[in-house]
Amino acid sequence: MSRRRIFNKHKILPDIVYNSELVSKFINLLMLNGKKSIAENILYKSLDLLESKCNDNKIKLLEIAINNVKPIVEIKTRRVGGTTYQIPIEIRPIRANTLAMRWIIYSARNRSNRNIILNLTDELFDSINKRGLSIKKRDEVHRIADANKAFAHYRW
């Protein structure tokens, strides 16, 4: 039995504007150097632009984008007998949400040198339409997991 104490998961407070924990988590991942107000402005303006593009509810559009990018499995490397195997492991829903948000933000930052608000809007729009860099990342992870399905018995 483990001697470590049980970890209590921290509750994320919902954001002020939409009263949504999902938006609050997205803002926290978008934030750089502790500048939360800048991250909030970026996301809120990006959601406004996305709403004008798609003519739908902002939170619903964000949920659709995240659900389209959400991975089902992930790859963990395991060293067994001097050989390194990539083992596919199913992901918990909270981790899948976090990975999807990270991939969307990473893809938005790696777009052309335009404004981050426009980059994030375009990446969210692309992920709603099931294209873009974040969807490619998810498909690549699924393809690698499918190729290494034979090593699934090494998981523990």
Solvent accessible surface area in square Angstrom, and as a share of the most:
residue,aa,sasa,rsa
1,M,238,1.06
2,S,83,0.54
3,R,239,0.87
4,R,210,0.77
5,R,195,0.71
6,I,151,0.77
7,F,136,0.57
8,N,112,0.57
9,K,140,0.59
10,H,142,0.63
11,K,153,0.65
12,I,54,0.27
13,L,141,0.70
14,P,56,0.35
15,D,13,0.07
16,I,163,0.83
17,V,92,0.53
18,Y,56,0.21
19,N,115,0.59
20,S,18,0.12
21,E,76,0.34
22,L,36,0.18
23,V,0,0.00
24,S,8,0.05
25,K,54,0.23
26,F,0,0.00
27,I,2,0.01
28,N,52,0.27
29,L,48,0.24
30,L,7,0.03
31,M,55,0.25
32,L,109,0.54
33,N,145,0.74
34,G,62,0.60
35,K,110,0.46
36,K,86,0.36
37,S,72,0.47
38,I,93,0.47
39,A,2,0.02
40,E,46,0.21
41,N,78,0.40
42,I,26,0.13
43,L,0,0.00
44,Y,36,0.14
45,K,109,0.46
46,S,0,0.00
47,L,0,0.00
48,D,67,0.35
49,L,70,0.35
50,L,0,0.00
51,E,63,0.28
52,S,79,0.51
53,K,102,0.43
54,C,38,0.23
55,N,131,0.67
56,D,53,0.28
57,N,86,0.44
58,K,36,0.15
59,I,33,0.17
60,K,102,0.43
61,L,6,0.03
62,L,0,0.00
63,E,77,0.34
64,I,60,0.31
65,A,0,0.00
66,I,3,0.01
67,N,87,0.45
68,N,22,0.11
69,V,0,0.00
70,K,58,0.25
71,P,4,0.02
72,I,122,0.62
73,V,31,0.18
74,E,23,0.10
75,I,42,0.21
76,K,86,0.36
77,T,87,0.51
78,R,52,0.19
79,R,170,0.62
80,V,39,0.23
81,G,83,0.80
82,G,53,0.51
83,T,65,0.38
84,T,80,0.47
85,Y,42,0.16
86,Q,77,0.34
87,I,0,0.00
88,P,11,0.07
89,I,39,0.20
90,E,131,0.59
91,I,26,0.13
92,R,166,0.61
93,P,100,0.63
94,I,99,0.50
95,R,75,0.28
96,A,4,0.03
97,N,43,0.22
98,T,17,0.10
99,L,14,0.07
100,A,0,0.00
101,M,4,0.02
102,R,110,0.40
103,W,30,0.10
104,I,0,0.00
105,I,6,0.03
106,Y,146,0.55
107,S,5,0.03
108,A,1,0.01
109,R,92,0.34
110,N,81,0.41
111,R,62,0.23
112,S,72,0.47
113,N,159,0.82
114,R,120,0.44
115,N,79,0.40
116,I,50,0.25
117,I,27,0.14
118,L,72,0.36
119,N,6,0.03
120,L,0,0.00
121,T,3,0.01
122,D,29,0.15
123,E,0,0.00
124,L,0,0.00
125,F,52,0.21
126,D,20,0.11
127,S,0,0.00
128,I,29,0.15
129,N,63,0.32
130,K,129,0.55
131,R,126,0.46
132,G,19,0.18
133,L,83,0.41
134,S,0,0.00
135,I,9,0.05
136,K,135,0.57
137,K,85,0.36
138,R,48,0.18
139,D,69,0.35
140,E,78,0.35
141,V,20,0.12
142,H,48,0.22
143,R,153,0.56
144,I,48,0.24
145,A,5,0.04
146,D,86,0.44
147,A,81,0.62
148,N,24,0.13
149,K,127,0.54
150,A,79,0.61
151,F,67,0.28
152,A,24,0.19
153,H,135,0.60
154,Y,53,0.20
155,R,118,0.43
156,W,209,0.73
